[in-house]
Amino acid sequence: MRVRFAVALGLAVALAFPAVAGAATKSVTMGMPPKAGKKIQNRFSADANKFYRGTVTIHQGDSVQFLPFGFHTASFPKLGGRVPSLVGPAGTVSGSNDAAGAPFWFNGQPQLNINPVHLKSGFGKTFRYTGAKAVNSGLPLSNKPKPMTVKFPKAGVFPYFCAVHPGMKGKVRVKKRGESIPTARADATAVKKQIAADTTAAKNLGGTQAPPNTVLVGAAARRGVEYLGMLPDELTVPVGTTVTFTMPARSTELHTATFGPGDPIKEPNSYLGQIANSFQSVAFDPRGTYPSETPGTTAGLTPGLHGNGFWNSGVLDAAKSTPLPSQGQVTLAQAGTYAFYCVIHPFMKGTVIAQ
């Protein structure tokens, strides 16, 4: 899940560093480098779930530093294996009732928490990677995490992944000594081109049009460029209309669409505020992770649904490799104005007006 933590490691990133004994170190940023990242966030409400440079080429025996500029991991699986999922079960849900006192359907389902393997930090440490054993940065949970350094003693091509954002991946290409590899200047030029292309892709995402009676929970360009907003952010429908909240194709993000009392940012102790706050911790509130309605059913949204107007899509993603749904539906059963949020990214919000 995408938890927001402030990470500031400086505004300039060196793309190659000399080292002793003929070895060298190149650097990869986990997320867009800060200056460019702030630009697309401020101008286009966008972000890029990508590694920069996406494919880095080094010599056998050289190292790569992974610099955390966002909420990402750099996870190298054991060759032939997979990166452990971000979230794992930790017991079962019990005692979760709605505001009217009725038990939610997901009591007895797995309690979903952050997988402990991603809580063990590799930042500030140095590893050797040959593919025989996994290497994982873990989540950047400290205020100023240091880079993780990985040395590659064997030639080959080694893919790695972000455990937070499905589809975010990179490669380290390791060549034998004496073979040609890109210079530091060539790497810097490639990163600039990558940033320019991703900035261009971000410009138009906010104008993405949703189908009728549909809200897009974000928008996505190719290869991890994401618009972090609801499209449209205001939708007017006749009473009785069923509205679909759907993840955009190609998205690497995780979102929810959630109605209920309270603004999660302005009112952190409100009903929705408490649910949103759980995504800043290790243990997630099941009211946020699971759909509020029994699977296969569609609720009628009124101010009294679940005792306080609560409805939740549950966590959505667009990846086919996960069991998470890509959309949820609710019927606007009573006239009124209904605010909704992504409780993972509470700054993403919108309104549905039923009349």
C-alpha positions, 0 to 999 in steps of 0.5 A: 500500500502506498503510505506517505512519508516525507523523505528528503535526501537532497535535490541532486543525485549523482549518477556515477561515483568512482571507487577504489581498486577498479570498482565503481558505483552507479546510482538508481533513484527509487521514484523520480528524482526530487526536483522533477518529482515535485514539479509533476506533483505540483503542476499535474497532481501526478507521480511516477512509480519508476526507477531512474535509470530503469536499466542500469549497466555496470561491470562485473564486481561493480555496485549500484546504490538505490536512493529512496525518493518515495515510498518504494522498495528495491527488491531482488528475488532469488532467481526463479522466485518472486518478491514477497507480497507487501501485505500478508495475513496476521490472524483473523478479523474479529469484532469489526462492527459498523456504526449501527452495531451490525458485524461486517461480513469480513469478520473471520477473514484474514487480518491484513498487515504489512508483511514483516519481511518488508519491515526489515530495512536494508537501507544504509547496508551493503549486499552482494547479489548473485541470484542465489539469495534474495536482497530487499531494501525493505520499506523506507520507514525512517525520516531520512533513509540512507541508500542501499548498496548492492554489489554484483560479482557475477555477469548477467541481467538481474531484474528487481521490483517494488513490492509496493507498486505492482508493475514497477520494476528495473534491471541491472545489467552486469557485463564482464570487465573490458566490455563497453558500458554507458558512461556517467554522462550517458546515464545522466542523459538517459535519465533526463530523457526518461524524466522528460518523457514521463513529465510529458505523459503526466501533463494530459492525465488530468483530462482523462474522460470517464465513461458515463456513471463512472469515476476513475480512481486516478489515471495512468500513462504507460510505465508507471506515470500516475494521476492522483485524483478522482476523474471526474471529481464531481459527478451528478446522477439521478437517484437510483443510478449505480455508479462504478468506481474503477482503477485505470488500465495500466495503473501501478497504484493502490486506491480506494473509493470510500464514503462516510463521515469526516475528512481524513486530512482535516479531521484525523479522528473522524470515522474515515480519518481513523481508517486512513490513519491505519494505512500509516501503520503496520496493521491496516483497519479491515474497514479500509482493506475490505469492501464494506458490502458482502461480495456479489452485492450492491448497496444503496447509498444513503446517509444511514448506510451502515449507520453513518453513510459508510461505503467502501470499495476496499483496496483496488488495483489494476494488476492481474497478478493480485486477488484485489478487485479493480472496481466497486459499485454502489447505487445512489439510493437517496438524494443528496451530496456525498463526499468520497475519498481514497483512504490510502491517499486522502488528498484524492477526493470527490463528490457525487450528487444524487438528484 
